[in-house]
Amino acid sequence: MKKLSARAKITLWFSIALILIVLLTYILIFSVNHQVIQKTIRDNLIETVENNVDEIEFYNYIGKDDFENDIDFFLQYGDVYLEIDDDFLDEVNQVYTALYTSDGEFVYGENIIASETAKLEFSNSSVQKITVEGELYYIYDKQLEAKGLEGLWLRGVVSETQGEQDFTTTARISLIILPLLVIAAIVGGFFLAKHVLSPIKQISDAAAKIRQGDDLKQRIEIGDGNDEIHQLAEQFNGMFSRLEDSFKAQQQFVSDASHELRTPVAVILAQCELSEQKNDGKTDDIKIIERQGKKMNRLINDMLSFTRMELNPQRYAFERLNFSELCEMLCFDMSLIKEKDITLEAELEEKIFINANSELISRLISNLISNAYRYGNQNGHIWVKLESEGGMTMLSVRDDGIGIAREEQQNIFRRFYQSDSSRSSGGTGLGLAMAKEIAQLHGGEISVESILGQGSTFTLTIEKLAK
Ligand code: ADP
């Protein structure tokens, strides 16, 4: 359950609730309806028989006129006569009524299960049950008490399935309609949940983009609205704006500070030169000051170009760039560095084009190659390889230098991070952070593979343009 999305959870919960409600409704419809129908059938039976009681009369003698003018029915019963009124209902709503003598002899009326009920004793004013061919019948007997009618019985018969038909049609319709409604509600709910939850997805996507790419310009766009989700999105956007503002202010400060520091550092370095001329050579103190001054100068320049790039990336125009030629040029220039007698070999696929800013991309590649020199071993090697696969191109810079410990690999792209072993290397700790930033600005990414003591490979992956 924990792994399910919020959308799936909501849909699942209300689907289960709906199905339970429908099942409960079915049970209620079936049981209540069944009971009501059974009671109605029995009441109907009793009422019909009771009404028929009054429709039977006794006569000692009947005149000729009585036979001719009356539409009622007369029949001889022993020495006397019985008059069955025309209101006597021998069949109404499938309730059958018949008149019997107390010996069970049929006198008048209708009984569809006469032979089966013949064995059944008369039981005054009570409902009995009998099953005939799997069908249940209710029987209601009534003893006639009027003068002259003693010893006669009325027997009413009705089948249990009478009236069931109407019920089963209702049940059948509800059996089809209710599940259809449930399915419609579940499908509707599924899409509604998607609709309601999509802004949350947008919020989380925007937050993820900010986290991955440090892109504080991201905003959540979910249109107009005043519900809780819109308020949440608004709060998030407000937070992103404030973060962006304070981050910009911080970058601006670093940029301004670096800029201001340039002049004093330039003056210090110039004074070192002057003192060399005065003293006919540099003293040890001056050498230390000059070395640190130069390091500070590199740091200031790196910080300045980094913050400028971040504050104003649009000043770097992108163009269709022949990546193969650019790499070849840089490899040639840098192979001239005669550091630790390291040899640089290049294997470059031709005619690879990318959409890039040549100044930034050159800075990225030079950073990787200078690191390979800086952390390479005496008489070591650097291999630069440019290749492409699918729509992507990969530039890798491999060395057989000191390598990077596994636990340090995730830190080396952070600003000012330097491993302990490389603190005295003269670097500033900003090279890889800048390389990563440049790669992201180009929609690409940079990765590292390294084994301590054996060497490292840095790979830039970037989309290539058609030839
Ligand atoms: P730095 O100016 O110190 O070189 P970077 O940001 O370029 O700063 O690199 C950060 C750290 O990553 C370095 O201090 C070093 O420890 C490690 N590193 C970078 N490139 C290599 C490499 N080719 N071989 C070994 N370690 C490297």
Residues whose N, C-alpha, C, O or C-beta is under 5 A from the ligand:
A	BS01	ADP	N371 A372 Y375 G401 G403 I404 I412 Y417 Q418 S419 S422 G427 T428 G429 L430 G431 L432 A433 S456
